[in-house]
Amino acid sequence: MCSSFPVAPLLCQSNPSQPLLKIFNERSTSLTDSGRSGTELLPALKRALSLTRSEGFSRTVVIVTDGYVTVEEEVFDLIRKNLGDANMFTFGIGSSVNRHLLEGMARVGMGEPFVISKPEETREKAEKFRKMIESPVLTKVKVDFGKFNTYDVEPLSIPDVFAERPVILFGKWRGKPVGEMMLSGITSNGSYVDKIDIRKEKPHKSNAALQYLWARHRITLLSDYNSLHKEEGRIKEVTQLGLTYNLLTAYTSFVAIDTEVRLVEGQAVTVKQPLPLPEGVSDYAVGRGSVAQK
């Protein structure tokens, strides 16, 4: 079931005597297993979210990194649980940005990752980002399902709605479709409330793909967490979701049978394939002991 909520743009007023943005640099280093130091992201995010927020304003936290950072599961948890307090976006800068990490943080933040690999891309990407966040239409968003028995709803907290970015809720329900779903928030005109009478909504055949969208979203979320630290419970859940919804995952796959036999002897051959380093990255990035002999 889906519904639209028309709201007026939330205009932000500025006061020249007060800074709209507080910029700080929180750096904390720790030695990784390879012996190199990395910047810890968690302390910086906690400090950013602890800054006093002006009521009625849309707040955005931008994570700018080259990807060489230490990210724990707590970072993903912190982002997911605080979307109602701040919008989260990631900016990767450099030719060897850890895209998987940036995309993972962007996904749990219901945002979009921005990557600048070349200096000439800076203005274009910055302008795209500015357009996305310049028109918030609804902030402090909350959804109350009332007597409607829902579960496994994502995201845990809801970020602001922008003119360039809608907010989508995924979830399941059980029992009878009863009660009302109420959406509330703040617009430029003050408090905003809209309701959907669940009893009047009927399942539609064209929405059959929603179950697969939910499953794919759940698999992606669990996989992002597993990229930081593999956990047996998450692996089992991803596997079961793949089998239940017939989806490709890291632990389930579709089998294609070829009619031509290539390994006549039945023995696989290992081929060592050299990989080039990203442009502008020194050999020291992989450790001195890993530098190839010339």
Secondary structure, DSSP 8 states (H G I E B T S, - for coil): ---------------TTS-S--------EEE-TTS-EEEEHHHHHHHHHHS---TT---EEEEEE-S-EE--HHHHHHHHHTTTT-EEEEEEESTT--HHHHHHHHHHTTS-EEEE-SGGGHHHHHHHHHHHHS-EEEEEEEEE-TTS-EEEEE-SS---EETTB----EEEE-S---SEEEEEEEETTEEEEEEEEGGG----GGGTTHHHHHHHHHHHHHHHHHHHS--HHHHHHHHHHHHHHT---SS-------SS---TTS------------TT--GGGG-GGG----
